[in-house]
């Protein structure tokens, strides 16, 4: 005890440098993004990597994961985790498609968001009132959501023929800008501001930083956790609706396995898996980086099996460099 | 005293010196413990007990001095080296794995084997059974550890240490989590291992226990060895005399006026928690500083937590300014104007990884926000004001609070709550692990808050400090208030013609007796 105190007073002078070092580690995702981008730009020059269409495609493919990564940042920052986002997206896509078919666009949107709301409420209440760890709750709900999606759709794709829906959720372009990119930007900006600038954001970080200290300070940590779980499921539902708009149909497979990309994106971006620290912009860049890697590996002509291996290795490397002190 | 084994001392420490950053924690301390005896190590918080035990356990290296364990000199100061010499410490937070059986825990990593690869559970159970019997312990070695009572776990822990040929057992406040019956069994057990030649170093603040179990007593004060004597030659009075001694660093009491004719600021009526405390009632007046004294486990922190809505209240009510307070959550208590500086600043008071700024603004984050958006400039201004008012030494507001010293961290915790401007401030051990300079500042701050009409409840194990600020002291024991001591009575403990330093010692002496007396002893 006493000697740590001595170390601290001695270390006080060295602080500026160590702070810089820490910042460097936290911001490594941006450097990594640039390095990987340059690497692909050079090596894949002749395969159209830098082509505007290809770059926009990366953005399109990354949008859903990005949207979910924004709210996952809140969940992780509060010291929880949500493994059910991918399957909630799939379920929401099916419900939305059926809703659009039966009741029109508004019905579809209400159905999709309602799905997210209900799933989030279940996740959140089981975590906060019964006290089952969110890891287990959402692992179980992952099966419930994708099972329900298969069940109500009879495992078949549910087509969406409403033009307006498909345009605004995923397929359209406004000028040269895909609507997906707009969705992603809106989520990023709102998420960033809420986490950084609002009292809700501070309470989320405090809850994850030390639940006891937050509670002693008057933060209603249960309600914070309930709310982040609901936000996460809602964003997952929106991601599912975007998938549905992009593919003009709802399918139970949409979003399958996305939870891992979403969590990896957040952690790559500098969000702590153990709570208390998170950055929305980092998560977005993390998601873009994963999209970039996927795209580059495809252009390189790697087979799907090889892509999986390469992607895994790159992510481990990046997280190891970014977060050795996590 | 039975079976005094002949041969070298189990422990012989001579001339131990240890300083931390220029502050002398141990100043040439000698400690000799005979094999087959129970040796009580006594002293106030900060007297040097934990430092000398850390050195004996190899956790810290002495600046000078020699240590022999059973005649063998200690050449290396590592926990492994100490363990190999036969020194074992029984920790409060036990090292047993709850899902394993008693026998599995005792022989963990040293299991008897059947052949090269397979473990021999049967002989492990038999060996454990034998060991437990020798120690007079009737536990089936196949019982999973999580089914044992706290006392049984502690005894299993000791059996484990004995099976590793421990010759010296260190126990620090071993009974704080035990029931009376369990304490009896532990003592019988300790007498048993004593007969087998094991030396026990026993640290406790509870004098009745010391009088029951110890053979020899060593008292430390301010890092110095004061006395070592057989217990039989000491009275309770003289033990307390030696522990308290003449204070050098104590703060003097400043006379204050509390007007008890006006309406009380807070009224606690018949408050009981689920276990502790029970049936607590008291009034707190504007400008009053109420001290709460008691031994570890007396229910002092539990009382604070129940008032602040952190622990559930089973019964009773709390009124602030005449109105009943909803104490169902910390939020509600904070709204009613009650703030708690918690016992453990590292887990309950602060978010260590977060910045000083965000720690300071957390309790008031809603009032620092408009329409949900935090006004960062205002938060920063408020924080800067607090930092300069409390004289917190820090590099920058944005660096993690983890980097600050204990005293400065505690000032940040105080600052968090000053910003909320509470009517009633409850401080639970506010000066634990805080340097003397910060301590004086904290004491001064408490006085000035009371002078400004706030009411303070201060829980502390440092009696000198408690005596220097309290207008009244409640003594708790077993979850109840056993004494309500007015300032007049406190002042009456001191002789009128004594000088200031002696007066403080005399008052401390009186308060020690009141605390120990709460156990129905003497």
Contacts between the chains, C-beta under 8 A, distances in Angstrom:
chain1	res1	chain2	res2	distance
A	1	B	433	6.9
A	2	B	20	3.9
A	2	B	21	7.3
A	2	B	25	7.1
A	2	B	51	8.0
A	3	B	20	6.6
A	3	B	60	7.7
A	5	B	20	7.5
A	5	B	21	7.1
A	5	B	405	5.2
A	5	B	406	6.1
A	6	B	20	6.5
A	6	B	21	4.6
A	8	B	403	5.9
A	8	B	404	7.1
A	8	B	405	5.8
A	9	B	21	7.3
A	9	B	405	6.4
A	11	B	403	7.1
A	12	B	395	5.9
A	12	B	403	7.0
A	15	B	395	5.1
A	15	B	399	6.2
A	15	B	403	6.7
A	16	B	395	7.9
A	19	B	399	6.7
A	197	B	373	5.4
A	197	B	374	5.9
A	197	B	376	7.7
A	198	B	369	7.0
A	198	B	372	4.7
A	198	B	373	5.5
A	198	B	374	6.3
A	199	B	365	4.5
A	199	B	366	5.5
A	199	B	368	7.5
A	199	B	369	4.3
A	199	B	372	6.1
A	199	B	373	7.8
A	199	B	374	5.5
A	200	B	372	6.4
A	201	B	374	8.0
A	202	B	358	6.6
A	202	B	361	7.5
A	202	B	362	7.0
A	202	B	365	5.2
A	202	B	374	6.3
A	203	B	365	6.8
A	205	B	354	7.0
A	205	B	358	7.5
A	206	B	351	5.9
A	206	B	354	7.2
A	206	B	358	7.5
A	206	B	362	5.5
A	209	B	351	3.7
A	209	B	352	8.0
A	209	B	353	5.9
A	209	B	354	5.2
A	210	B	347	6.4
A	210	B	350	7.4
A	210	B	351	4.5
A	210	B	352	7.2
A	212	B	347	5.3
A	212	B	348	4.9
A	213	B	347	6.7
A	213	B	348	5.7
A	213	B	349	6.2
A	213	B	350	5.8
A	213	B	351	5.1
A	213	B	362	7.9
A	214	B	351	7.2
A	214	B	362	7.2
A	215	B	310	7.0
A	215	B	330	5.8
A	216	B	308	7.9
A	216	B	310	6.6
A	216	B	330	6.0
A	216	B	340	6.5
A	216	B	342	5.4
A	216	B	348	5.0
A	216	B	349	7.0
A	217	B	330	7.6
A	217	B	362	4.6
A	217	B	363	4.5
A	217	B	416	6.8
A	218	B	330	5.2
A	218	B	331	4.6
A	218	B	334	4.3
A	218	B	363	5.5
A	219	B	331	7.8
A	219	B	362	7.2
A	220	B	329	7.0
A	220	B	331	5.9
A	276	B	351	6.6
A	276	B	353	5.6
A	276	B	354	6.8
A	277	B	353	6.9
